[in-house]
Every structure is written in C-alpha cells, then in structure tokens.
Amino acid sequence: MPELSVVLRPAGQVVYVIKDDVAQQRIVKTGIYQDGRIQILEGLQAGETIAVDGAAFLTDQAQVQIKSEIKAQTKPEHKAQP
C-alpha cells in the first residue's frame, strides 16, 4: 500500500479505514518499506478501503467523502517451508 497511508499517532502507526463515509483509525503493524510502498503485516482485512491522500489530516470518526477509489494490487505472501 502507499506509504502515505500510514500515519504516526500516539497510539502507534495507524491507517484510516473508510466505512460508510467515516474514517476509522486502525493500528497496524508494518513490514518492509520499498519504493514509496509499505507492507502491512497486521491490522487490515483484504478489501477494506483506506485513506491515502490526506490521511495525515484525519482523526478517528471523521466524516469523509471519497473522490476516487484505486484498487490495491496485492500479491499473496508465501512463507518459506522448513
């Protein structure tokens, strides 16, 4: 996901999940940063809509209006077998 979508708050690293035009703060665990993108290891479910542009200005339960949606390109993660 775009690195801009992850915001540092007193609670830790968060993203804002948008549901019913309301921003819901979600604490996440991040992984690898590369080329302006960041891996989310915990805290999100597949298919959730997150704020990217302006995420740093949001607060929990803020009313929002979605101007455009971009579908995330996700790749399944493969775990090494011992």
N, CA, C and O atoms as a MOPAC input file, in Angstrom:
PM7 MOZYME 1SCF
protein

 N      0.84200 1    -1.16600 1     0.00000 1
 C      0.00000 1     0.00000 1     0.00000 1
 C      0.89100 1     1.23400 1     0.00000 1
 O      2.05400 1     1.14600 1     0.39300 1
 N      0.38200 1     2.36500 1    -0.42500 1
 C      1.20400 1     3.57900 1    -0.43200 1
 C      1.66100 1     3.96000 1     0.97300 1
 O      0.88100 1     3.92400 1     1.92500 1
 N      2.91400 1     4.31900 1     1.08400 1
 C      3.49100 1     4.69400 1     2.37900 1
 C      2.74400 1     5.86700 1     3.01300 1
 O      2.66600 1     5.96100 1     4.23800 1
 N      2.19500 1     6.76300 1     2.18600 1
 C      1.46500 1     7.93100 1     2.69200 1
 C      0.22300 1     7.56800 1     3.48700 1
 O     -0.27800 1     8.38200 1     4.26200 1
 N     -0.27400 1     6.36100 1     3.30300 1
 C     -1.48800 1     5.95800 1     4.00700 1
 C     -1.22800 1     5.60700 1     5.47200 1
 O     -2.16400 1     5.53500 1     6.26800 1
 N      0.03900 1     5.38800 1     5.83100 1
 C      0.38300 1     5.05700 1     7.22000 1
 C      0.79900 1     6.33500 1     7.94200 1
 O      1.68800 1     7.05800 1     7.49200 1
 N      0.14500 1     6.59800 1     9.05600 1
 C      0.33600 1     7.83900 1     9.80500 1
 C      0.80600 1     7.48800 1    11.21600 1
 O      0.30800 1     6.53500 1    11.81600 1
 N      1.74800 1     8.24300 1    11.74000 1
 C      2.23200 1     8.03800 1    13.10500 1
 C      1.38000 1     8.85800 1    14.07000 1
 O      1.29100 1    10.08100 1    13.95400 1
 N      0.76300 1     8.17500 1    15.01100 1
 C     -0.08100 1     8.79200 1    16.03600 1
 C      0.42300 1     8.33200 1    17.40400 1
 O      1.23500 1     7.40900 1    17.47100 1
 N     -0.04000 1     8.95400 1    18.50600 1
 C      0.37800 1     8.49100 1    19.83400 1
 C      0.11400 1     6.99700 1    20.05300 1
 O      0.84300 1     6.34500 1    20.80100 1
 N     -0.90500 1     6.45900 1    19.41600 1
 C     -1.22500 1     5.02700 1    19.55700 1
 C     -0.26300 1     4.14000 1    18.77600 1
 O     -0.22000 1     2.92800 1    18.99000 1
 N      0.50800 1     4.73900 1    17.87200 1
 C      1.43100 1     3.98400 1    17.02600 1
 C      1.17900 1     4.28600 1    15.56100 1
 O      0.64600 1     5.34200 1    15.22100 1
 N      1.56000 1     3.36200 1    14.69600 1
 C      1.32000 1     3.52700 1    13.25900 1
 C     -0.12500 1     3.14200 1    12.97200 1
 O     -0.58000 1     2.06600 1    13.35900 1
 N     -0.84000 1     4.02800 1    12.29100 1
 C     -2.24500 1     3.78000 1    12.00100 1
 C     -2.54200 1     4.04700 1    10.53100 1
 O     -1.81800 1     4.77300 1     9.85100 1
 N     -3.61700 1     3.44800 1    10.06700 1
 C     -4.22300 1     3.80900 1     8.78600 1
 C     -5.67000 1     4.14700 1     9.09500 1
 O     -6.18300 1     3.80500 1    10.16100 1
 N     -6.32100 1     4.81500 1     8.16600 1
 C     -7.72600 1     5.14600 1     8.32900 1
 C     -8.54100 1     4.33700 1     7.34300 1
 O     -8.43500 1     4.51900 1     6.13000 1
 N     -9.35900 1     3.44100 1     7.87800 1
 C    -10.26100 1     2.62700 1     7.07600 1
 C    -11.53500 1     3.44400 1     6.89500 1
 O    -12.07600 1     3.98500 1     7.85900 1
 N    -12.00700 1     3.52800 1     5.65800 1
 C    -13.21000 1     4.30200 1     5.36300 1
 C    -14.38800 1     3.35100 1     5.23700 1
 O    -14.39200 1     2.45200 1     4.39600 1
 N    -15.39200 1     3.56400 1     6.09000 1
 C    -16.59600 1     2.74200 1     6.05900 1
 C    -17.79600 1     3.64800 1     6.29100 1
 O    -17.85700 1     4.36900 1     7.28700 1
 N    -18.74700 1     3.60700 1     5.36700 1
 C    -19.95300 1     4.43600 1     5.46200 1
 C    -19.60400 1     5.91900 1     5.61300 1
 O    -20.21500 1     6.63300 1     6.40700 1
 N    -18.61600 1     6.36800 1     4.84200 1
 C    -18.17300 1     7.77100 1     4.83100 1
 C    -17.63800 1     8.26600 1     6.17300 1
 O    -17.70400 1     9.45900 1     6.47200 1
 N    -17.10500 1     7.33900 1     6.98600 1
 C    -16.48400 1     7.68700 1     8.26600 1
 C    -15.09700 1     7.04900 1     8.31200 1
 O    -14.93100 1     5.87900 1     7.96600 1
 N    -14.10100 1     7.83300 1     8.74400 1
 C    -12.73000 1     7.33500 1     8.88000 1
 C    -12.57400 1     6.65600 1    10.23400 1
 O    -12.83000 1     7.25700 1    11.27800 1
 N    -12.15400 1     5.40100 1    10.20200 1
 C    -11.94100 1     4.65500 1    11.43500 1
 C    -10.44900 1     4.38300 1    11.59500 1
 O     -9.83600 1     3.72100 1    10.75700 1
 N     -9.87700 1     4.89400 1    12.66500 1
 C     -8.45000 1     4.70000 1    12.91800 1
 C     -8.17400 1     3.24000 1    13.23800 1
 O     -8.86000 1     2.63400 1    14.06000 1
 N     -7.16400 1     2.68100 1    12.58300 1
 C     -6.80600 1     1.27900 1    12.79500 1
 C     -5.30800 1     1.18500 1    13.02200 1
 O     -4.52700 1     1.59900 1    12.16500 1
 N     -4.89700 1     0.65000 1    14.15600 1
 C     -3.47500 1     0.44400 1    14.44100 1
 C     -2.98800 1    -0.72500 1    13.59900 1
 O     -3.63800 1    -1.76800 1    13.53100 1
 N     -1.83300 1    -0.54300 1    12.95500 1
 C     -1.29100 1    -1.58300 1    12.08900 1
 C      0.15100 1    -1.90400 1    12.46600 1
 O      0.85000 1    -1.10000 1    13.08300 1
 N      0.57000 1    -3.09700 1    12.07600 1
 C      1.96500 1    -3.49900 1    12.19800 1
 C      2.52400 1    -3.51300 1    10.78900 1
 O      1.98100 1    -4.16500 1     9.89700 1
 N      3.62200 1    -2.78500 1    10.59700 1
 C      4.18100 1    -2.65500 1     9.25400 1
 C      5.40300 1    -3.54100 1     9.07200 1
 O      6.03200 1    -3.98400 1    10.03400 1
 N      5.71300 1    -3.78200 1     7.81700 1
 C      6.86800 1    -4.59500 1     7.46200 1
 C      7.83500 1    -3.78700 1     6.60700 1
 O      8.34300 1    -2.74800 1     7.03000 1
 N      8.07700 1    -4.27500 1     5.41300 1
 C      9.08700 1    -3.71000 1     4.51300 1
 C      8.59000 1    -2.42200 1     3.85300 1
 O      7.45000 1    -2.34000 1     3.39500 1
 N      9.47600 1    -1.41300 1     3.81400 1
 C      9.25000 1    -0.18400 1     3.05600 1
 C     10.07400 1    -0.29600 1     1.77900 1
 O     11.26000 1    -0.62000 1     1.83400 1
 N      9.45900 1    -0.03200 1     0.63200 1
 C     10.22300 1    -0.07700 1    -0.61700 1
 C      9.52300 1     0.74800 1    -1.68700 1
 O      8.33000 1     0.57800 1    -1.93700 1
 N     10.27600 1     1.63800 1    -2.31300 1
 C      9.78600 1     2.43200 1    -3.44400 1
 C      8.46400 1     3.13600 1    -3.15600 1
 O      7.56200 1     3.12400 1    -3.99400 1
 N      8.33900 1     3.75200 1    -1.97700 1
 C      7.13200 1     4.50600 1    -1.64500 1
 C      5.95300 1     3.64400 1    -1.22500 1
 O      4.83900 1     4.14700 1    -1.07500 1
 N      6.18300 1     2.36000 1    -1.03600 1
 C      5.12700 1     1.44600 1    -0.62100 1
 C      5.52600 1     0.79400 1     0.70600 1
 O      6.70800 1     0.71400 1     1.04300 1
 N      4.53400 1     0.33800 1     1.44000 1
 C      4.79500 1    -0.26600 1     2.74200 1
 C      3.95500 1    -1.53100 1     2.89500 1
 O      2.80500 1    -1.59200 1     2.46100 1
 N      4.54300 1    -2.51100 1     3.50700 1
 C      3.86000 1    -3.77700 1     3.75300 1
 C      3.11200 1    -3.69000 1     5.08300 1
 O      3.67100 1    -3.24500 1     6.08600 1
 N      1.85300 1    -4.11400 1     5.08900 1
 C      1.06000 1    -4.17800 1     6.31700 1
 C      0.97700 1    -5.63700 1     6.73500 1
 O      0.44800 1    -6.47100 1     6.00000 1
 N      1.49700 1    -5.94400 1     7.91100 1
 C      1.52400 1    -7.31400 1     8.39800 1
 C      0.27700 1    -7.66200 1     9.21200 1
 O     -0.20500 1    -8.79400 1     9.16400 1
 N     -0.23800 1    -6.69400 1     9.95100 1
 C     -1.40600 1    -6.91800 1    10.81300 1
 C     -2.23700 1    -5.65300 1    10.89300 1
 O     -1.71700 1    -4.54300 1    10.78300 1
 N     -3.54800 1    -5.83400 1    11.08900 1
 C     -4.41800 1    -4.69400 1    11.35800 1
 C     -5.42700 1    -4.37300 1    10.27900 1
 O     -6.35300 1    -3.60000 1    10.52200 1
 N     -5.27900 1    -4.94300 1     9.08700 1
 C     -6.22300 1    -4.70400 1     7.99800 1
 C     -6.73700 1    -6.01600 1     7.44100 1
 O     -6.08500 1    -7.05600 1     7.53900 1
 N     -7.92600 1    -5.94100 1     6.85100 1
 C     -8.51500 1    -7.08300 1     6.16600 1
 C     -8.51800 1    -6.79600 1     4.66600 1
 O     -8.61500 1    -5.64100 1     4.25200 1
 N     -8.41400 1    -7.83300 1     3.86700 1
 C     -8.46300 1    -7.67600 1     2.41200 1
 C     -9.77000 1    -7.00800 1     2.00200 1
 O    -10.83600 1    -7.33400 1     2.52300 1
 N     -9.67800 1    -6.08000 1     1.07200 1
 C    -10.86500 1    -5.42700 1     0.53800 1
 C    -11.30000 1    -4.17000 1     1.26200 1
 O    -12.22200 1    -3.49400 1     0.80600 1
 N    -10.66200 1    -3.83100 1     2.38600 1
 C    -11.04800 1    -2.61000 1     3.09500 1
 C    -10.55900 1    -1.38700 1     2.32500 1
 O     -9.50500 1    -1.41700 1     1.69100 1
 N    -11.33600 1    -0.32200 1     2.39000 1
 C    -10.98400 1     0.94000 1     1.74300 1
 C    -10.21400 1     1.78900 1     2.73700 1
 O    -10.67000 1     2.01200 1     3.85800 1
 N     -9.04200 1     2.26200 1     2.32300 1
 C     -8.23700 1     3.09400 1     3.22300 1
 C     -8.00700 1     4.47200 1     2.61500 1
 O     -8.03500 1     4.64500 1     1.39700 1
 N     -7.77900 1     5.44200 1     3.48700 1
 C     -7.46200 1     6.79800 1     3.05000 1
 C     -5.98500 1     6.86400 1     2.70100 1
 O     -5.14100 1     6.33300 1     3.42500 1
 N     -5.67800 1     7.51800 1     1.58800 1
 C     -4.28800 1     7.71100 1     1.18800 1
 C     -4.00300 1     9.20200 1     1.16700 1
 O     -3.22400 1     9.69700 1     1.98200 1
 N     -4.62000 1     9.91400 1     0.25100 1
 C     -4.40300 1    11.35300 1     0.12000 1
 C     -5.07900 1    12.06300 1     1.29200 1
 O     -6.29600 1    11.97500 1     1.45400 1
 N     -4.30100 1    12.75800 1     2.09700 1
 C     -4.85200 1    13.48300 1     3.23200 1
 C     -4.98100 1    12.66500 1     4.50100 1
 O     -5.55400 1    13.14500 1     5.48000 1
 N     -4.46600 1    11.44500 1     4.51500 1
 C     -4.59300 1    10.58600 1     5.69900 1
 C     -4.00400 1    11.25000 1     6.93700 1
 O     -4.52400 1    11.06600 1     8.03700 1
 N     -2.93400 1    12.01500 1     6.78100 1
 C     -2.28000 1    12.65500 1     7.92800 1
 C     -3.17200 1    13.70500 1     8.59200 1
 O     -2.92400 1    14.09000 1     9.73500 1
 N     -4.20500 1    14.17200 1     7.88700 1
 C     -5.08100 1    15.20700 1     8.43500 1
 C     -6.34000 1    14.63600 1     9.07700 1
 O     -7.14600 1    15.38200 1     9.63300 1
 N     -6.51400 1    13.32000 1     9.00500 1
 C     -7.72700 1    12.70600 1     9.53600 1
 C     -7.62900 1    12.43100 1    11.03200 1
 O     -6.54200 1    12.35600 1    11.60500 1
 N     -8.79200 1    12.28500 1    11.63900 1
 C     -8.90200 1    11.83800 1    13.01900 1
 C     -9.94100 1    10.72000 1    13.04900 1
 O    -10.73700 1    10.57900 1    12.12100 1
 N     -9.92700 1     9.93500 1    14.11000 1
 C    -10.87100 1     8.84000 1    14.24100 1
 C    -12.30200 1     9.36100 1    14.23700 1
 O    -12.62000 1    10.33400 1    14.92100 1
 N    -13.15700 1     8.70900 1    13.46400 1
 C    -14.57900 1     9.01500 1    13.33100 1
 C    -14.86900 1    10.28800 1    12.53100 1
 O    -15.98800 1    10.80100 1    12.57700 1
 N    -13.88100 1    10.80100 1    11.80200 1
 C    -14.10100 1    11.98100 1    10.95700 1
 C    -14.97600 1    11.61300 1     9.76400 1
 O    -14.82900 1    10.53300 1     9.19200 1
 N    -15.87600 1    12.50100 1     9.39500 1
 C    -16.68900 1    12.31900 1     8.19600 1
 C    -15.80800 1    12.57300 1     6.97200 1
 O    -15.03700 1    13.53300 1     6.95600 1
 N    -15.91200 1    11.73700 1     5.96600 1
 C    -15.11600 1    11.89200 1     4.75600 1
 C    -15.99200 1    11.71500 1     3.52600 1
 O    -17.11100 1    11.20600 1     3.59400 1
 N    -15.44200 1    12.15600 1     2.39600 1
 C    -16.09700 1    11.95300 1     1.10700 1
 C    -15.06400 1    11.35500 1     0.17300 1
 O    -14.00100 1    11.93800 1    -0.03900 1
 N    -15.36900 1    10.20500 1    -0.38100 1
 C    -14.44100 1     9.54100 1    -1.30000 1
 C    -14.57200 1    10.17200 1    -2.67600 1
 O    -15.65700 1    10.21900 1    -3.25600 1
 N    -13.43600 1    10.66100 1    -3.19300 1
 C    -13.43800 1    11.27200 1    -4.52000 1
 C    -13.09700 1    10.26600 1    -5.60400 1
 O    -13.62300 1    10.34000 1    -6.71400 1
 N    -12.21900 1     9.32700 1    -5.28600 1
 C    -11.89400 1     8.26900 1    -6.24500 1
 C    -11.33400 1     7.08200 1    -5.48500 1
 O    -10.74900 1     7.22300 1    -4.41100 1
 N    -11.52800 1     5.91100 1    -6.07100 1
 C    -11.01000 1     4.69000 1    -5.45900 1
 C     -9.97600 1     4.07800 1    -6.38100 1
 O    -10.13900 1     4.05500 1    -7.60100 1
 N     -8.92500 1     3.59100 1    -5.78300 1
 C     -7.88700 1     2.87600 1    -6.51700 1
 C     -7.81300 1     1.49100 1    -5.89700 1
 O     -7.62800 1     1.35300 1    -4.68800 1
 N     -7.95400 1     0.48900 1    -6.71000 1
 C     -7.88100 1    -0.87700 1    -6.20500 1
 C     -6.43600 1    -1.23700 1    -5.93200 1
 O     -5.56500 1    -1.04000 1    -6.77900 1
 N     -6.18700 1    -1.76600 1    -4.74500 1
 C     -4.83400 1    -2.17600 1    -4.37000 1
 C     -4.43900 1    -3.43200 1    -5.13900 1
 O     -5.25900 1    -4.31700 1    -5.38600 1
 N     -3.19100 1    -3.48300 1    -5.50300 1
 C     -2.65700 1    -4.67900 1    -6.13600 1
 C     -1.96000 1    -5.46500 1    -5.04500 1
 O     -0.93100 1    -5.04300 1    -4.51800 1
 N     -2.51700 1    -6.58500 1    -4.71800 1
 C     -1.93100 1    -7.38900 1    -3.65900 1
 C     -1.43400 1    -8.69700 1    -4.22400 1
 O     -2.01600 1    -9.25900 1    -5.15200 1
 N     -0.36500 1    -9.16300 1    -3.65700 1
 C      0.19800 1   -10.44600 1    -4.03300 1
 C      0.11300 1   -11.34700 1    -2.82400 1
 O      0.39600 1   -10.91000 1    -1.70800 1
 N     -0.27100 1   -12.59200 1    -3.01900 1
 C     -0.28600 1   -13.49300 1    -1.86400 1
 C      1.11600 1   -13.68300 1    -1.31900 1
 O      2.08800 1   -13.78600 1    -2.06800 1
 N      1.20000 1   -13.72800 1    -0.00500 1
 C      2.51400 1   -13.93000 1     0.61000 1
 C      2.79300 1   -15.40400 1     0.71700 1
 O      1.90400 1   -16.19600 1     1.03100 1
 N      4.02800 1   -15.77200 1     0.45700 1
 C      4.45400 1   -17.15900 1     0.55800 1
 C      5.41500 1   -17.27600 1     1.72800 1
 O      6.34600 1   -16.48100 1     1.86100 1
 N      5.18800 1   -18.25300 1     2.55800 1
 C      6.07200 1   -18.47500 1     3.69500 1
 C      7.00600 1   -19.63200 1     3.36500 1
 O      6.60400 1   -20.63600 1     2.77700 1
 N      8.23700 1   -19.46500 1     3.75400 1
 C      9.23800 1   -20.49900 1     3.49600 1
 C      8.90900 1   -21.74000 1     4.30900 1
 O      8.50600 1   -21.65300 1     5.46900 1
 N      9.08400 1   -22.87100 1     3.69600 1
 C      8.88000 1   -24.14600 1     4.37400 1
 C     10.20000 1   -24.58900 1     5.00000 1
 O     11.24000 1   -24.48800 1     4.34800 1
 N     10.19400 1   -25.08100 1     6.25600 1
 C     11.44600 1   -25.52400 1     6.88900 1
 C     11.99300 1   -26.77100 1     6.22600 1
 O     13.03900 1   -27.27800 1     6.63300 1

